[in-house]
């Protein structure tokens, strides 16, 4: 689920980044279908931490790190 969150909130050459509202709506709609209900609950219980990590490590910092390594 973290990978889905990251992929949807990131701009790629083939797609624009989704809004947080649309991402959260998708995750909630897939609770018990694509995503384990317990994981969805944990995700939203710790949402501020996920958002903090996203803010701290934007895509451009990942690309810079990959270029060095």
C-alpha positions as CSV (number, residue, x, y, z in Angstrom):
1,X,0.0,0.0,0.0
2,X,2.9,2.4,0.7
3,X,4.1,1.7,-2.9
4,X,0.7,2.6,-4.3
5,X,0.6,5.8,-2.2
6,X,4.1,6.8,-3.4
7,X,3.3,6.0,-7.0
8,X,0.1,7.9,-7.1
9,X,1.4,11.0,-5.3
10,X,4.5,11.2,-7.6
11,X,4.6,12.7,-11.1
12,X,5.9,10.3,-13.7
13,X,6.7,10.8,-17.4
14,X,3.5,9.0,-18.2
15,X,1.2,10.6,-15.6
16,X,0.6,13.5,-13.3
17,X,0.6,13.2,-9.6
18,X,-2.8,12.6,-8.0
19,X,-4.2,14.9,-5.3
20,X,-4.1,13.7,-1.8
21,X,-7.9,13.7,-1.7
22,X,-8.1,11.3,-4.7
23,X,-5.4,9.0,-3.3
24,X,-7.2,8.8,0.1
25,X,-10.5,8.2,-1.7
26,X,-9.0,5.3,-3.7
27,X,-7.3,3.7,-0.6
28,X,-10.6,3.9,1.4
29,X,-12.6,2.5,-1.6
30,X,-10.2,-0.5,-1.8
31,X,-10.3,-1.3,1.9
32,X,-11.1,-5.0,2.2
33,X,-10.7,-5.5,-1.6
34,X,-7.2,-4.6,-2.8
35,X,-5.9,-3.6,0.6
36,X,-6.1,-5.3,4.0
37,X,-8.5,-3.4,6.2
38,X,-6.0,-3.4,9.1
39,X,-3.3,-1.8,7.0
40,X,-5.7,0.9,5.7
41,X,-6.5,1.7,9.4
42,X,-2.8,1.9,10.2
43,X,-2.1,4.0,7.2
44,X,-4.7,6.6,8.2
45,X,-3.7,6.4,11.9
46,X,-0.1,7.3,10.9
47,X,-0.9,9.5,7.9
48,X,1.0,12.5,9.2
49,X,4.2,10.4,9.3
50,X,3.7,9.3,5.7
51,X,3.2,12.9,4.6
52,X,6.2,14.0,6.6
53,X,8.4,11.4,4.9
54,X,7.0,12.5,1.5
55,X,7.9,16.1,2.3
56,X,11.4,15.2,3.5
57,X,12.2,13.0,0.5
58,X,10.7,14.5,-2.6
59,X,11.2,12.8,-6.0
60,X,14.0,15.2,-7.0
61,X,16.1,14.2,-4.0
62,X,15.7,10.5,-5.0
63,X,16.8,11.3,-8.5
64,X,19.9,13.1,-7.2
65,X,20.8,10.2,-4.9
66,X,20.4,7.7,-7.8
67,X,22.6,9.8,-10.0
68,X,25.4,9.7,-7.4
69,X,25.1,6.0,-6.8
